Amino acid sequence: MRRLRQFTAVGNSWLLFLFLCVINFFAHAFCLDNKRLLIFNLIGQYFEKLCAVSEKALSLQTEILFAIREQRTSKIKYLIYTQMKPQDILVLLKKMTSAGKTLSYHGLAESLGLSASTVSESLERCKKAKLIDRDKKRVNVLALQEFLIHGIAYVFPVEAGRVGRGIPTNSSASPIKENITGSSEIYVWHYVKGTSRGQQIEPIYPTVPEAALRDDELYQLLVIVDALRIGHSREKSVAIEELTKRLNRYAENK
């Protein structure tokens, strides 16, 4: 597009040059008086402005084309994300932990309560969504950050349910609760062996409670995700800050 604009600008300049040459030829050939020369000059100025307007129009057209392309890209991303499954988020978060980054498919499956084939299919979907690299080893930090902050509440929504026993999450667990004051609401994942009572919310995947109890680093990441899914503005602000810290730490420790 940049080359097209440059080509058009050069073309317009050449046309203006040729037009002025023609004016100059007629002025000398027919010995035109000053009034007629003034008219020709005015025509030349008008033509110059016309060329400038056409260049601006082309620039505007280029911006519109880029906007359309960005909109299409966003729609494609949305379609890919909506094909993802909840366990994909669990697998990605586990791979971000110290214990999970070097685990094999079988190791990931065992730690998350999944089958090896489920882990394999999950990582394949993540690769298509550009949330992990081609080798399915390194999480794409920027893409995951964008998805969790702007998309997860819409792709995997959740609502608070009845009061019951479970494991604390959202603003009732670290690292969110330390940064929130004056919150009387208690949120828990439904879990029979849980020791806390509060409003139950469905974890992003059924095996989350037991997987979180085995890995505190994963537990905190899942709490952050829940804050992004159901939290109020204060909880979401803290969650974004805490998520960014952990993603940066992961990116630095290659």
N, C-alpha and C positions, 0 to 999 in steps of 0.2 A: 504493500500500500504506500509506503514511504517513497519507493522508487516511482510509483505511478504519479504521485503528487509532484515529484521533482520533474518528471517527464512532461507533465501537463504545464507546469509553470514555465519550463524552457520553451515549450511549443507556443504558449501564449506570448512570450517575449519576442520570439521570432516573427510571429504574426504582426505584432505591434511594429517591429522594426521594418518589415516589408511594407506595411501600410504607410508608415511615415516616409519611406523611400518613394512610394508612388505619389504621395502628396508633394514631395520635394520636386519630383520630375515634372508634374503638371504646373507647379508654380513657376519653374524656370522656362518650361516649353511655351507657356501661354502668357508669360509675364503678368501674373495675377497681381492685382493691387493689394494694398494692406488689409482692406476689409475682408476680401476673399481669403487671404492668408489667415486672418484671425478666425474665420469660420472653420477652415481646415484644421487649425490648431485646436479649436474647441472639439471638433469631431475626434481628433487624435486623443484628447484628454478623456473624452467619453469612452472611447474604445479601451483605453488603459484601465479605467475604472471597471469596465465590463469584464476584462480579463481577471482583475483582482476578485470580483464577485464570483466568477466561475471557479476560481481556485478555492475560495472559502466554501462554496457549495460542495466541491469535491471533498474538502476536509471534513465537512459535516457528514457527508455520505459515509466517509471512512469511519467516523466515530459511531455512526448508527450501525454499520456492519459489525464493528467490534462489539458493540453492546448486544447485538443479536447473538453473536457467537458466544459471549459470556453467559447469556440467558440459556442458550442451548446446553452449554457445559454444565450449568447448575441443574438443569432438568435431568441430564444424563446422570450426574452425581446422585440426585434424589432417587432416580429409578434403581441405581445400583445399591444404594443404602437400604432402600425398602426391601430388597431381596435378601438382605442379611438376616441372620437369626440371633436371638439373645445370647446363645452360647459363644458366638463369635467375639463378643465384648469380653466375656469371661476369659477366653483363651488369650486375647490380646493383652489384657491386664496382667495375667499370669506371666506372660513372656516379658513383661516390663520389670518384674521383680528379680531380686538377686538370685533367688532359688530357681526361678522359672526360665531364665534366659538361655540356659544351657541344656535344658531338659529335652529328651527325645519325644516323639509323638506318644510313645507308651508312658513315659514319665509324666507328661502333661495330662494325659488321660487319667492316670492313677491319682494324681494330686487334685484333679478337678471333679472326679467322680463321673467321667465320660468314657466312652469307648475310643479306641485309637482311630477308628474310621471316622467318628464324629469330629475328632480333632483335625484329622486330615482334610475333611470336607470344609470345616470351619476356616482353616488357614487358606484354602483355595478361594473361598469367597472373599476373604480379607485381601488377598492378592489382587483379585479383580477390582475391588474397591480402592486399590492403591493405599491400603492401610498397613501393608507390610511389603517388604521388598520381594524381588522375584524368587529369591532362594527361600523365602518364608522363614527367615531367621531374625531380621531386624525390623522392629516396628517403625513405621513412618510417623515420626513424632508430630510434625505439622499437620498432617492429614487427620490423625487421630484426635489431636487437640481441636481442630475445626469441627469434626463430627460430634465429639462429646459436648462441646460448648453450645453449638448451634443446632444440632440435629437429634440428639438422643432422646430428648423430651418429647419429640414428635414421632420418632420411629418406634420407640419403646416407652410409651406413656404409662403412668401408674397413678393410682389414687389410694389414699389412706382408707383402711377398712375398720373393722370392729376392734375393740380392745382385747388383747390376748397376750399370751406368753411368747417370748422370742428373744432374738439377739439384737441389741441396739444398733441403729443405723441413722443416716441423715444427721440432723442436728443433735442427736443423742449419743453420738460416738465420735471418737477421734478420727481425723484431725479437725472436724467442724465444731464440735461442742466447746472446745477451748477458746474459740474465737467468737462465740455467740453468747450474749448475756441477756438475761431476762426472758428466756424461752421456757415455757412450762410444758410444751408439747413433747411427748416421748414417742418415738417411732421405733418399731422393731420389725425384723423379719420373722415371719411365723416359723417357729422351731420348737418342737415338743420339749427338747432338753434345755431350752432357754431359761435364764434366771430372771429376766426383766419382763415387766408388763408395760404395754403401751399400744398405740394404734398400729395395727399390723399393716405392712405393705408387702406386696409380692416382690421377692428378690428378682433380679433380672433373669435368673435361671434357678430352677429348683435345687440344684446342688450347691448353691452359693453359701448357705450358712456353714456347712461342714468344711467346705474348701477354705472359707475365711478363717475358721477356727484353727486350721492347720498352718496358716501363713498370715502373720499380722500385717505384713507389707501389702499383701493382696487385700486384706480386710479394709485397710485404710483407703485403698484405691476404689473399692466397691462402695464405701461410704460416700466418697466424693461423687461418684457417678449417681448415687441415689439423690444427693443434694442437687445435682443438676437436673434430675428427672422430676423431683417433687418439691424441692426447697423453695422458700420465699426468696425475695431479692437479696436479703442479707446472706442467707445460706449459699445462694448461688455465687455471690461475689467472693466469699471465702473459698468455695469449692474451686472456682476458676484460678484463684491465687495458688491454692495448694496443688492443684493439678499441674499448673505451669511449672512449679518448683520441681515436681517429680519427673515431669517430661524432660526438663532441662538437665536434671541429674542423670537420667537415663541416656540422653543424647551425648553427654560428656564422657560417660563410661562405656566406650565402644570396645 
